Amino acid sequence: MCIELLTVEEAASFLRLRPQTLARWRVEGSGPAFVRVGGRVLYERAELERFVSAGRRRSTTDGARGWSACDGGPESPPPAASDPRGPASSSVRSKVASANVPDPLDDRA
């Protein structure tokens, strides 16, 4: 069995992404699994192919986003349940509230 290992640049090219996207995914714990060999980050071609296949959809409403834990990988956490607009809007709202400015995201305004 021969395992084909790709550099970050080669993996990014394979996925048609920027290397910085793969770096961010590594920090976040999302994206395809990677290995470290002698301090270098490498990706198995077969793992990249599995990652792509896991994201295959027939429509925009077909299944969950990304690579799920059922497929052996991490999945992005859903937006915070307390705010249906997600975590970004809640941080904006807290900043607006602390500035005593009307909340532009408040539907009641």
ABEGO torsion letter per residue (X at the ends): XBBBBBBAAAAAAAAGBBAAAAAAAAAAGBEBBBBBBGGBBBBBAAAAAAAAAAABBABAABEBBEBBAAAGBBBBBBBBAABAAEAAAAAAAAAAAAAGBBBAABAAX
